[in-house]
Amino acid sequence: MSSSYTPPSGPQEPSQDGSPDQGPQEYVPAYGAPTAREGTSVKTAILLIGLAALLGLLLLGALLWAITRVAPTLLPGGGGEDLPAPPPTTAVAQPTATQDRESTTSPSVAASNAQSPARTTEPPRAMARSGNLEVPTEGALFGKKGAFEETVLEEKSEFAIEVPDHDGPLLITWSVASDRENAGVFLNAYESKGGDMTEHLGAVNSGQTGMMLIDADPNAPKTTVIYPEGNSDTEWKVQGFPASEMPRVERGAEITGGGPAVVVLPAGEEQDYRFTSEEGVPRVEVYDKDDLSSWTQFEYGTGPVELDVTAGSAEQVIMVHADGEWTLEPR
């Protein structure tokens, strides 16, 4: 009887210690798949190394931040961030006892003060809804009273009325008081004593008041002196007012008066008025407020009279020259 023989599946290697074979062994070539080992895989190891490096960088950054924030407080003179510098002061230092008092009026201080001059322009007067108007009596820039013992028909220095330096036009008023019949006073304005005449203001009789605008043309010489002239035994009074002292009334309101008067109307729609007066020879002048050098309308008549007066859309000034009662009412 024969028995079958199964050859080994591959060559056998002798054991290193020379022990006899212990049965067939499988041969794994060197280029085959590696034998699995116990422990961490290569990918896992690389991931762990990356995480460790990232943590190290974070710890290093935190350490550097702590050094830059804490170290300055540990050094001499440390104490955190510098405080902001205080804003520069505009106060003027007071002179010490050893300084000359005149140093406070030095050219540099005077120049500094000159850069901010005090406001001298008066605000416009309050506006009335209507009213019984007359020439201004308060807020005069200058004024003078006098009396003629004898007739004066020349510019005498003893009666000269000095006109202060001023900007813009002036409203001049003058009045006469006398027991003498037909006593009168008239005024002449000059650019200087002995200089050229700037205005002839006209004459008024006893019990009357005159009114006129002067220096309304900015290109003409300014008035610096006014001379009154007139009959003997006559008392007179002259006053000058800045234009800001003229009363203001609402456009379209009814206005009445009992003698000469001036009124300012605000800008607005063109307004027609009816002027009525029962006596005298009244006259009405209308000006644009921004150009008082000439009137835009002039009306006059012998009472009883009814006149048509129109106020333009710009700010207007209406001057009424009258001796008796009158009314200016909207149409």
C-alpha positions in Angstrom: 0.0 0.0 0.0 1.4 3.3 -0.9 1.1 6.5 1.1 0.7 10.0 -0.4 3.4 12.6 0.2 2.7 16.3 0.4 5.7 18.4 -0.1 6.2 21.6 2.0 4.8 24.8 0.5 8.1 26.5 0.5 11.7 26.2 1.5 12.4 25.8 5.2 15.0 27.8 7.1 16.8 26.1 9.8 16.3 27.5 13.2 19.1 29.7 14.6 19.6 27.5 17.6 19.9 24.4 15.6 16.8 22.9 16.9 15.0 20.4 14.8 12.2 21.5 12.5 8.9 22.1 14.2 6.8 21.8 11.2 6.3 23.7 8.0 6.8 27.5 8.1 5.3 30.1 5.7 7.9 32.1 3.9 7.2 35.8 3.5 9.4 37.5 0.9 11.1 40.8 1.8 9.1 42.8 -0.6 5.8 41.6 0.7 3.3 43.4 3.1 4.9 44.3 6.4 3.9 42.4 9.4 1.4 44.4 11.6 2.9 45.8 14.8 1.3 46.8 18.0 1.3 50.6 19.0 0.5 54.1 17.3 0.2 54.5 13.6 2.4 56.9 11.6 -0.5 59.3 10.8 -1.6 59.5 14.4 1.9 60.3 15.4 2.2 63.1 12.9 -1.1 64.6 14.1 0.0 64.5 17.7 3.3 66.2 16.8 1.4 69.0 15.0 -1.0 69.6 17.9 2.0 69.8 20.3 3.7 72.4 18.1 0.5 74.5 17.9 0.1 74.4 21.7 3.7 75.4 22.0 3.3 78.4 19.8 0.2 79.5 21.8 2.0 79.2 25.0 5.0 81.2 23.6 2.6 84.0 22.4 0.9 84.2 25.8 4.3 84.4 27.5 5.5 87.2 25.2 2.2 89.2 25.9 2.6 88.8 29.6 6.2 90.0 29.4 5.3 93.1 27.4 2.4 94.0 29.8 3.9 93.2 33.2 7.6 93.9 32.7 7.2 97.8 32.4 5.4 97.9 35.8 8.3 96.2 37.4 10.9 98.7 36.1 11.8 101.9 37.9 9.4 104.7 36.8 6.9 102.2 35.4 3.2 102.4 36.0 1.3 101.5 32.9 0.3 103.7 30.0 1.2 107.3 29.9 -1.7 109.8 30.7 -2.7 112.1 27.8 -1.1 115.5 27.9 -3.4 118.3 29.2 -4.9 120.7 26.6 -3.0 124.0 26.2 -4.3 126.8 28.4 -5.4 130.1 27.0 -5.2 131.9 30.3 -2.9 134.9 30.4 -0.3 134.7 33.2 -0.7 137.4 35.8 2.4 139.6 36.3 4.5 138.9 39.4 5.3 141.5 42.0 8.7 142.0 40.3 7.2 142.6 36.9 6.4 146.1 35.6 2.6 146.8 35.6 3.0 148.3 32.1 3.9 144.9 30.7 0.2 144.1 30.7 -0.3 146.7 27.9 2.6 145.6 25.8 2.2 145.7 22.0 1.7 141.9 21.9 -1.1 142.0 24.4 -2.7 145.0 22.7 -2.5 143.2 19.4 -4.2 140.2 20.9 -7.0 142.3 22.3 -7.4 144.0 19.0 -8.2 140.7 17.3 -11.5 140.5 19.2 -13.1 144.0 19.3 -16.1 144.5 21.4 -19.4 144.4 19.5 -20.8 147.9 19.0 -23.6 147.2 16.6 -27.0 147.4 18.3 -29.6 144.8 17.5 -32.6 145.9 15.6 -35.4 147.5 17.6 -38.4 145.4 18.5 -41.2 145.4 15.9 -44.6 146.9 16.8 -47.9 145.6 15.4 -49.1 149.2 15.0 -48.7 152.5 16.7 -48.8 156.2 17.0 -45.4 157.2 15.8 -43.2 160.3 16.1 -39.5 161.1 15.7 -37.2 159.2 18.0 -36.3 160.8 21.3 -34.2 158.1 23.0 -30.9 156.5 22.0 -29.3 159.6 20.4 -25.7 159.4 19.3 -25.2 163.1 20.0 -27.2 166.2 20.8 -26.9 169.9 21.7 -29.2 172.7 22.8 -28.7 176.4 22.5 -30.3 179.8 22.1 -29.7 182.7 19.8 -29.8 186.1 21.6 -29.3 187.8 18.2 -29.8 186.7 14.6 -27.1 184.3 13.5 -26.5 183.8 9.7 -23.1 182.3 9.7 -21.2 179.3 11.0 -20.1 180.3 14.5 -17.8 178.0 16.4 -19.6 178.6 19.7 -22.7 176.9 18.2 -20.9 174.2 16.4 -22.3 170.7 17.0 -19.6 168.0 16.8 -20.7 164.8 15.1 -18.9 161.7 16.5 -17.3 159.1 14.1 -20.1 156.8 12.8 -20.9 154.1 10.3 -23.9 154.4 8.0 -26.5 157.1 7.8 -27.7 159.3 10.7 -31.2 160.6 11.3 -31.0 164.3 12.3 -33.9 166.0 14.2 -34.1 169.6 15.2 -36.8 171.6 16.9 -37.4 175.3 17.7 -39.1 177.1 20.6 -39.6 180.9 20.6 -42.2 183.5 21.7 -41.4 185.3 18.5 -43.7 185.0 15.6 -42.1 183.3 12.5 -38.9 182.5 14.5 -37.0 179.8 12.7 -33.7 177.8 12.7 -32.0 176.0 9.8 -29.0 173.6 9.8 -25.9 173.2 7.5 -23.7 170.1 7.8 -20.0 170.1 6.8 -17.3 167.5 6.4 -15.0 169.6 8.6 -14.8 173.0 10.2 -14.1 175.4 7.3 -14.5 172.5 4.9 -17.1 171.7 2.2 -20.8 171.5 3.0 -22.3 167.9 3.0 -26.0 168.7 3.6 -28.4 171.7 3.8 -31.0 170.4 6.2 -33.6 173.1 5.8 -35.5 175.3 8.2 -38.4 174.8 10.7 -40.5 177.4 12.5 -41.4 177.8 16.1 -43.2 174.7 17.5 -42.1 172.5 14.5 -39.6 169.6 14.3 -37.5 168.9 11.3 -36.1 165.5 10.3 -33.6 164.4 7.7 -31.2 161.6 6.8 -27.5 162.4 6.3 -24.4 160.5 5.3 -26.5 157.9 3.5 -24.1 157.7 0.5 -21.1 155.6 1.6 -19.0 157.2 -1.2 -19.6 160.8 -0.1 -17.6 162.6 2.6 -18.9 162.1 6.1 -20.3 164.9 8.3 -18.2 165.9 11.3 -19.8 169.2 12.3 -23.3 170.8 12.0 -23.9 174.6 12.4 -27.4 175.9 13.4 -28.4 179.4 12.2 -31.6 181.4 12.8 -33.4 184.3 14.3 -32.8 186.1 17.6 -34.6 185.1 20.8 -34.9 181.5 19.6 -34.1 178.3 21.4 -33.2 175.2 19.5 -32.4 171.5 20.0 -30.5 169.2 17.7 -30.1 165.4 18.0 -28.5 162.7 15.8 -29.7 159.0 15.9 -28.2 155.9 14.2 -30.5 154.3 11.7 -31.0 151.3 14.2 -33.0 153.6 16.4 -35.8 154.1 13.9 -39.0 152.3 15.1 -40.1 149.1 13.3 -43.7 148.2 12.5 -45.3 145.1 11.0 -45.9 145.3 7.2 -49.6 145.9 6.6 -50.3 147.4 10.0 -52.1 150.7 10.4 -49.9 153.6 11.5 -50.9 157.0 12.9 -49.0 160.1 13.9 -49.3 163.7 15.1 -46.3 165.3 13.5 -43.1 164.1 11.8 -42.3 160.4 12.1 -40.2 157.7 10.5 -40.9 153.9 10.4 -39.1 150.8 9.2 -41.2 148.0 7.5 -39.7 144.5 7.2 -39.3 142.9 3.8 -42.4 141.1 2.4 -44.9 141.3 -0.3 -45.5 144.7 -1.9 -48.0 146.7 0.2 -50.2 149.6 -0.8 -51.2 152.2 1.8 -53.5 155.2 1.9 -52.1 158.3 3.6 -54.6 160.9 4.8 -54.1 164.2 6.6 -56.5 167.1 7.3 -54.1 170.0 7.7 -50.8 171.5 6.7 -48.7 170.5 3.7 -47.6 166.9 4.5 -45.2 164.9 2.4 -44.3 161.2 2.4 -40.9 159.7 1.3 -40.3 156.0 0.8 -36.7 154.5 0.8 -35.2 151.1 0.4 -33.5 150.4 3.8 -30.3 149.2 2.1 -30.0 152.5 0.2 -31.1 155.6 2.1 -29.3 158.0 -0.2 -32.5 158.7 -2.3 -36.2 158.0 -2.0 -38.1 155.6 -4.3 -41.4 157.4 -4.0 -42.3 161.0 -3.0 -45.8 162.2 -2.4 -47.1 165.5 -1.0 -50.3 167.7 -0.9 -52.2 170.3 1.0 -54.6 169.1 3.6 -57.2 167.7 3.5 -55.3 165.3 1.4 -55.3 161.6 0.4 -52.1 160.0 -1.0 -51.3 156.6 -2.4 -48.1 155.2 -1.0 -46.5 151.8 -2.0 -43.9 149.9 0.1 -41.8 147.7 -2.1 -41.0 144.1 -1.3 -37.5 144.9 0.2 -37.1 146.3 3.7 -38.5 149.9 3.5 -38.2 153.2 5.4 -41.2 155.6 5.3 -40.7 159.2 6.5 -43.7 161.4 7.1 -43.2 165.2 7.3 -46.4 166.7 8.8 -47.5 169.3 11.3 -50.9 167.7 12.3 -52.6 164.3 12.6 -52.3 161.7 9.9 -53.0 158.1 9.1 -51.2 155.5 7.0 -53.5 152.5 6.5 -53.2 149.4 4.3 -55.4 149.3 1.2 
